[in-house]
């Protein structure tokens, strides 16, 4: 049973976009690895930007600077 975990910052992703991510990730495993879509699990974790860091600072701070 393939398991795909997608982690994104929590910044207004719509239910439709999440559905597209789930469908697309599932189809990728079907196309590339021949996996059964009926047993492929996709989980999307949305992380607050204060809890996601890049280059020693939070995404929140980077967004404030326009980086």
Biopython code that builds the backbone (N, CA, C, O; Angstrom):
import numpy as np
from Bio.PDB.StructureBuilder import StructureBuilder

atoms = [
    (1, "UNK", "N", (0.850, -1.179, 0.000)),
    (1, "UNK", "CA", (0.000, 0.000, 0.000)),
    (1, "UNK", "C", (0.890, 1.235, 0.000)),
    (1, "UNK", "O", (1.501, 1.541, 1.024)),
    (2, "UNK", "N", (0.983, 1.951, -1.113)),
    (2, "UNK", "CA", (1.776, 3.185, -1.164)),
    (2, "UNK", "C", (1.171, 4.266, -0.280)),
    (2, "UNK", "O", (-0.048, 4.404, -0.176)),
    (3, "UNK", "N", (2.048, 5.020, 0.347)),
    (3, "UNK", "CA", (1.641, 6.119, 1.220)),
    (3, "UNK", "C", (2.386, 7.363, 0.781)),
    (3, "UNK", "O", (3.616, 7.374, 0.741)),
    (4, "UNK", "N", (1.653, 8.406, 0.454)),
    (4, "UNK", "CA", (2.240, 9.670, 0.018)),
    (4, "UNK", "C", (1.873, 10.725, 1.051)),
    (4, "UNK", "O", (0.702, 10.876, 1.401)),
    (5, "UNK", "N", (2.874, 11.455, 1.540)),
    (5, "UNK", "CA", (2.631, 12.534, 2.496)),
    (5, "UNK", "C", (3.070, 13.837, 1.849)),
    (5, "UNK", "O", (4.240, 14.014, 1.510)),
    (6, "UNK", "N", (2.121, 14.743, 1.681)),
    (6, "UNK", "CA", (2.392, 16.057, 1.103)),
    (6, "UNK", "C", (2.309, 17.072, 2.228)),
    (6, "UNK", "O", (1.294, 17.164, 2.918)),
    (7, "UNK", "N", (3.379, 17.834, 2.410)),
    (7, "UNK", "CA", (3.380, 18.873, 3.432)),
    (7, "UNK", "C", (3.483, 20.221, 2.754)),
    (7, "UNK", "O", (4.379, 20.471, 1.948)),
    (8, "UNK", "N", (2.543, 21.084, 3.104)),
    (8, "UNK", "CA", (2.508, 22.418, 2.523)),
    (8, "UNK", "C", (2.279, 23.425, 3.638)),
    (8, "UNK", "O", (1.767, 23.084, 4.704)),
    (9, "UNK", "N", (2.662, 24.669, 3.381)),
    (9, "UNK", "CA", (2.350, 25.701, 4.359)),
    (9, "UNK", "C", (0.865, 26.006, 4.296)),
    (9, "UNK", "O", (0.242, 25.932, 3.237)),
    (10, "UNK", "N", (0.311, 26.348, 5.446)),
    (10, "UNK", "CA", (-1.122, 26.628, 5.551)),
    (10, "UNK", "C", (-1.363, 28.069, 5.119)),
    (10, "UNK", "O", (-1.261, 29.006, 5.911)),
    (11, "UNK", "N", (-1.687, 28.213, 3.833)),
    (11, "UNK", "CA", (-1.849, 29.544, 3.257)),
    (11, "UNK", "C", (-2.995, 29.568, 2.252)),
    (11, "UNK", "O", (-2.829, 30.018, 1.118)),
    (12, "UNK", "N", (-4.148, 29.086, 2.674)),
    (12, "UNK", "CA", (-5.340, 29.233, 1.855)),
    (12, "UNK", "C", (-5.492, 28.279, 0.692)),
    (12, "UNK", "O", (-6.092, 28.638, -0.322)),
    (13, "UNK", "N", (-4.964, 27.073, 0.810)),
    (13, "UNK", "CA", (-5.167, 26.079, -0.240)),
    (13, "UNK", "C", (-6.633, 25.642, -0.201)),
    (13, "UNK", "O", (-7.165, 25.319, 0.861)),
    (14, "UNK", "N", (-7.269, 25.637, -1.353)),
    (14, "UNK", "CA", (-8.691, 25.308, -1.414)),
    (14, "UNK", "C", (-8.918, 23.788, -1.400)),
    (14, "UNK", "O", (-8.013, 23.017, -1.720)),
    (15, "UNK", "N", (-10.121, 23.372, -1.030)),
    (15, "UNK", "CA", (-10.446, 21.944, -1.115)),
    (15, "UNK", "C", (-10.263, 21.390, -2.536)),
    (15, "UNK", "O", (-9.848, 20.245, -2.710)),
    (16, "UNK", "N", (-10.571, 22.201, -3.535)),
    (16, "UNK", "CA", (-10.392, 21.756, -4.921)),
    (16, "UNK", "C", (-8.907, 21.537, -5.240)),
    (16, "UNK", "O", (-8.561, 20.573, -5.924)),
    (17, "UNK", "N", (-8.041, 22.407, -4.760)),
    (17, "UNK", "CA", (-6.604, 22.239, -4.986)),
    (17, "UNK", "C", (-6.085, 20.989, -4.282)),
    (17, "UNK", "O", (-5.253, 20.262, -4.825)),
    (18, "UNK", "N", (-6.577, 20.747, -3.078)),
    (18, "UNK", "CA", (-6.172, 19.542, -2.352)),
    (18, "UNK", "C", (-6.626, 18.297, -3.105)),
    (18, "UNK", "O", (-5.879, 17.323, -3.206)),
    (19, "UNK", "N", (-7.835, 18.324, -3.628)),
    (19, "UNK", "CA", (-8.327, 17.187, -4.407)),
    (19, "UNK", "C", (-7.449, 16.945, -5.625)),
    (19, "UNK", "O", (-7.169, 15.799, -5.977)),
    (20, "UNK", "N", (-7.014, 18.028, -6.271)),
    (20, "UNK", "CA", (-6.124, 17.893, -7.428)),
    (20, "UNK", "C", (-4.781, 17.300, -7.018)),
    (20, "UNK", "O", (-4.229, 16.467, -7.738)),
    (21, "UNK", "N", (-4.247, 17.718, -5.871)),
    (21, "UNK", "CA", (-2.990, 17.150, -5.377)),
    (21, "UNK", "C", (-3.130, 15.655, -5.121)),
    (21, "UNK", "O", (-2.259, 14.871, -5.494)),
    (22, "UNK", "N", (-4.228, 15.266, -4.484)),
    (22, "UNK", "CA", (-4.461, 13.851, -4.184)),
    (22, "UNK", "C", (-4.578, 13.045, -5.467)),
    (22, "UNK", "O", (-3.969, 11.983, -5.595)),
    (23, "UNK", "N", (-5.353, 13.544, -6.411)),
    (23, "UNK", "CA", (-5.531, 12.826, -7.686)),
    (23, "UNK", "C", (-4.213, 12.753, -8.451)),
    (23, "UNK", "O", (-3.850, 11.699, -8.974)),
    (24, "UNK", "N", (-3.507, 13.865, -8.514)),
    (24, "UNK", "CA", (-2.258, 13.908, -9.275)),
    (24, "UNK", "C", (-1.172, 13.032, -8.678)),
    (24, "UNK", "O", (-0.458, 12.344, -9.408)),
    (25, "UNK", "N", (-1.040, 13.050, -7.360)),
    (25, "UNK", "CA", (-0.020, 12.214, -6.709)),
    (25, "UNK", "C", (-0.346, 10.736, -6.883)),
    (25, "UNK", "O", (0.542, 9.917, -7.119)),
    (26, "UNK", "N", (-1.620, 10.406, -6.764)),
    (26, "UNK", "CA", (-2.039, 9.020, -6.975)),
    (26, "UNK", "C", (-1.733, 8.584, -8.400)),
    (26, "UNK", "O", (-1.183, 7.504, -8.619)),
    (27, "UNK", "N", (-2.088, 9.420, -9.368)),
    (27, "UNK", "CA", (-1.860, 9.075, -10.775)),
    (27, "UNK", "C", (-0.371, 8.950, -11.078)),
    (27, "UNK", "O", (0.019, 8.118, -11.897)),
    (28, "UNK", "N", (0.460, 9.756, -10.438)),
    (28, "UNK", "CA", (1.912, 9.673, -10.633)),
    (28, "UNK", "C", (2.435, 8.295, -10.233)),
    (28, "UNK", "O", (3.246, 7.708, -10.950)),
    (29, "UNK", "N", (1.976, 7.776, -9.096)),
    (29, "UNK", "CA", (2.420, 6.451, -8.681)),
    (29, "UNK", "C", (1.894, 5.360, -9.602)),
    (29, "UNK", "O", (2.564, 4.351, -9.824)),
    (30, "UNK", "N", (0.691, 5.563, -10.140)),
    (30, "UNK", "CA", (0.151, 4.618, -11.121)),
    (30, "UNK", "C", (1.025, 4.627, -12.371)),
    (30, "UNK", "O", (1.429, 3.571, -12.858)),
    (31, "UNK", "N", (1.316, 5.817, -12.889)),
    (31, "UNK", "CA", (2.054, 5.952, -14.145)),
    (31, "UNK", "C", (3.514, 5.523, -14.035)),
    (31, "UNK", "O", (4.035, 4.854, -14.927)),
    (32, "UNK", "N", (4.162, 5.899, -12.963)),
    (32, "UNK", "CA", (5.606, 5.660, -12.847)),
    (32, "UNK", "C", (5.929, 4.290, -12.250)),
    (32, "UNK", "O", (6.849, 3.611, -12.705)),
    (33, "UNK", "N", (5.175, 3.892, -11.238)),
    (33, "UNK", "CA", (5.507, 2.659, -10.530)),
    (33, "UNK", "C", (4.499, 1.532, -10.734)),
    (33, "UNK", "O", (4.699, 0.421, -10.244)),
    (34, "UNK", "N", (3.416, 1.817, -11.458)),
    (34, "UNK", "CA", (2.405, 0.793, -11.695)),
    (34, "UNK", "C", (1.609, 0.424, -10.452)),
    (34, "UNK", "O", (1.096, -0.690, -10.353)),
    (35, "UNK", "N", (1.501, 1.351, -9.499)),
    (35, "UNK", "CA", (0.787, 1.069, -8.254)),
    (35, "UNK", "C", (-0.726, 1.106, -8.458)),
    (35, "UNK", "O", (-1.237, 1.775, -9.356)),
    (36, "UNK", "N", (-1.414, 0.379, -7.611)),
    (36, "UNK", "CA", (-2.867, 0.312, -7.656)),
    (36, "UNK", "C", (-3.434, 1.564, -6.986)),
    (36, "UNK", "O", (-3.165, 1.794, -5.807)),
    (37, "UNK", "N", (-4.205, 2.373, -7.701)),
    (37, "UNK", "CA", (-4.756, 3.583, -7.090)),
    (37, "UNK", "C", (-5.731, 3.285, -5.950)),
    (37, "UNK", "O", (-5.930, 4.125, -5.073)),
    (38, "UNK", "N", (-6.329, 2.115, -5.955)),
    (38, "UNK", "CA", (-7.289, 1.752, -4.910)),
    (38, "UNK", "C", (-6.626, 1.526, -3.554)),
    (38, "UNK", "O", (-7.294, 1.545, -2.520)),
    (39, "UNK", "N", (-5.317, 1.314, -3.561)),
    (39, "UNK", "CA", (-4.604, 1.087, -2.298)),
    (39, "UNK", "C", (-3.598, 2.191, -1.994)),
    (39, "UNK", "O", (-2.814, 2.075, -1.052)),
    (40, "UNK", "N", (-3.616, 3.248, -2.778)),
    (40, "UNK", "CA", (-2.691, 4.356, -2.573)),
    (40, "UNK", "C", (-3.312, 5.381, -1.629)),
    (40, "UNK", "O", (-4.418, 5.871, -1.857)),
    (41, "UNK", "N", (-2.578, 5.691, -0.567)),
    (41, "UNK", "CA", (-3.042, 6.626, 0.454)),
    (41, "UNK", "C", (-2.285, 7.937, 0.295)),
    (41, "UNK", "O", (-1.061, 7.934, 0.172)),
    (42, "UNK", "N", (-3.003, 9.057, 0.298)),
    (42, "UNK", "CA", (-2.382, 10.380, 0.219)),
    (42, "UNK", "C", (-2.857, 11.195, 1.427)),
    (42, "UNK", "O", (-4.056, 11.298, 1.689)),
    (43, "UNK", "N", (-1.903, 11.766, 2.150)),
    (43, "UNK", "CA", (-2.210, 12.616, 3.299)),
    (43, "UNK", "C", (-1.592, 13.985, 3.050)),
    (43, "UNK", "O", (-0.420, 14.090, 2.689)),
    (44, "UNK", "N", (-2.380, 15.022, 3.242)),
    (44, "UNK", "CA", (-1.877, 16.389, 3.108)),
    (44, "UNK", "C", (-1.809, 17.003, 4.503)),
    (44, "UNK", "O", (-2.821, 17.107, 5.196)),
    (45, "UNK", "N", (-0.611, 17.406, 4.904)),
    (45, "UNK", "CA", (-0.410, 18.112, 6.170)),
    (45, "UNK", "C", (-0.200, 19.582, 5.856)),
    (45, "UNK", "O", (0.666, 19.945, 5.060)),
    (46, "UNK", "N", (-1.003, 20.419, 6.489)),
    (46, "UNK", "CA", (-0.824, 21.857, 6.347)),
    (46, "UNK", "C", (-0.125, 22.375, 7.603)),
    (46, "UNK", "O", (-0.610, 22.189, 8.719)),
    (47, "UNK", "N", (1.011, 23.021, 7.406)),
    (47, "UNK", "CA", (1.843, 23.482, 8.507)),
    (47, "UNK", "C", (1.771, 25.005, 8.582)),
    (47, "UNK", "O", (1.944, 25.692, 7.576)),
    (48, "UNK", "N", (1.516, 25.522, 9.775)),
    (48, "UNK", "CA", (1.525, 26.968, 9.968)),
    (48, "UNK", "C", (2.897, 27.516, 9.589)),
    (48, "UNK", "O", (3.918, 26.873, 9.833)),
    (49, "UNK", "N", (2.918, 28.696, 8.998)),
    (49, "UNK", "CA", (4.195, 29.254, 8.529)),
    (49, "UNK", "C", (5.155, 29.552, 9.680)),
    (49, "UNK", "O", (6.364, 29.632, 9.462)),
    (50, "UNK", "N", (4.639, 29.718, 10.903)),
    (50, "UNK", "CA", (5.522, 29.882, 12.063)),
    (50, "UNK", "C", (6.242, 28.582, 12.414)),
    (50, "UNK", "O", (7.250, 28.598, 13.121)),
    (51, "UNK", "N", (5.730, 27.472, 11.927)),
    (51, "UNK", "CA", (6.302, 26.161, 12.239)),
    (51, "UNK", "C", (7.105, 25.569, 11.084)),
    (51, "UNK", "O", (7.436, 24.383, 11.101)),
    (52, "UNK", "N", (7.416, 26.382, 10.090)),
    (52, "UNK", "CA", (8.172, 25.917, 8.920)),
    (52, "UNK", "C", (9.341, 26.867, 8.747)),
    (52, "UNK", "O", (9.149, 28.076, 8.613)),
    (53, "UNK", "N", (10.541, 26.331, 8.750)),
    (53, "UNK", "CA", (11.714, 27.187, 8.653)),
    (53, "UNK", "C", (12.555, 26.904, 7.431)),
    (53, "UNK", "O", (12.667, 25.762, 6.984)),
    (54, "UNK", "N", (13.145, 27.961, 6.895)),
    (54, "UNK", "CA", (14.068, 27.873, 5.761)),
    (54, "UNK", "C", (15.245, 28.789, 6.066)),
    (54, "UNK", "O", (15.058, 29.946, 6.445)),
    (55, "UNK", "N", (16.434, 28.279, 5.904)),
    (55, "UNK", "CA", (17.651, 29.079, 6.075)),
    (55, "UNK", "C", (17.691, 29.786, 7.433)),
    (55, "UNK", "O", (18.148, 30.924, 7.538)),
    (56, "UNK", "N", (17.210, 29.102, 8.459)),
    (56, "UNK", "CA", (17.316, 29.621, 9.805)),
    (56, "UNK", "C", (16.241, 30.595, 10.233)),
    (56, "UNK", "O", (16.354, 31.204, 11.296)),
    (57, "UNK", "N", (15.196, 30.759, 9.431)),
    (57, "UNK", "CA", (14.112, 31.646, 9.830)),
    (57, "UNK", "C", (12.778, 31.044, 9.425)),
    (57, "UNK", "O", (12.709, 30.178, 8.552)),
    (58, "UNK", "N", (11.725, 31.513, 10.070)),
    (58, "UNK", "CA", (10.402, 30.978, 9.755)),
    (58, "UNK", "C", (9.918, 31.509, 8.409)),
    (58, "UNK", "O", (10.354, 32.560, 7.939)),
    (59, "UNK", "N", (9.015, 30.761, 7.812)),
    (59, "UNK", "CA", (8.402, 31.204, 6.561)),
    (59, "UNK", "C", (7.637, 32.506, 6.801)),
    (59, "UNK", "O", (7.586, 33.368, 5.923)),
    (60, "UNK", "N", (7.047, 32.648, 7.976)),
    (60, "UNK", "CA", (6.322, 33.890, 8.297)),
    (60, "UNK", "C", (7.244, 35.097, 8.138)),
    (60, "UNK", "O", (6.877, 36.088, 7.506)),
    (61, "UNK", "N", (8.438, 35.009, 8.713)),
    (61, "UNK", "CA", (9.397, 36.122, 8.619)),
    (61, "UNK", "C", (9.862, 36.333, 7.177)),
    (61, "UNK", "O", (9.998, 37.470, 6.725)),
    (62, "UNK", "N", (10.099, 35.258, 6.472)),
    (62, "UNK", "CA", (10.515, 35.380, 5.066)),
    (62, "UNK", "C", (9.443, 36.068, 4.225)),
    (62, "UNK", "O", (9.752, 36.896, 3.367)),
    (63, "UNK", "N", (8.168, 35.717, 4.478)),
    (63, "UNK", "CA", (7.075, 36.333, 3.742)),
    (63, "UNK", "C", (7.000, 37.841, 4.033)),
    (63, "UNK", "O", (6.720, 38.637, 3.136)),
    (64, "UNK", "N", (7.251, 38.223, 5.279)),
    (64, "UNK", "CA", (7.242, 39.637, 5.648)),
    (64, "UNK", "C", (8.311, 40.415, 4.890)),
    (64, "UNK", "O", (8.110, 41.574, 4.527)),
    (65, "UNK", "N", (9.455, 39.761, 4.656)),
    (65, "UNK", "CA", (10.559, 40.401, 3.932)),
    (65, "UNK", "C", (10.388, 40.315, 2.412)),
    (65, "UNK", "O", (11.125, 40.952, 1.659)),
    (66, "UNK", "N", (9.419, 39.527, 1.978)),
    (66, "UNK", "CA", (9.215, 39.362, 0.545)),
    (66, "UNK", "C", (10.144, 38.336, -0.071)),
    (66, "UNK", "O", (10.319, 38.307, -1.290)),
    (67, "UNK", "N", (10.743, 37.492, 0.761)),
    (67, "UNK", "CA", (11.690, 36.481, 0.252)),
    (67, "UNK", "C", (10.969, 35.240, -0.196)),
    (67, "UNK", "O", (11.604, 34.288, -0.651)),
]
sb = StructureBuilder()
sb.init_structure("model")
sb.init_model(0)
sb.init_chain("A")
sb.init_seg("    ")
for serial, (resi, resn, name, xyz) in enumerate(atoms, 1):
    if name == "N":
        sb.init_residue(resn, " ", resi, " ")
    sb.init_atom(name, np.array(xyz, "f"), 0.0, 1.0, " ", f" {name:<3s}", serial, name[0])
structure = sb.get_structure()
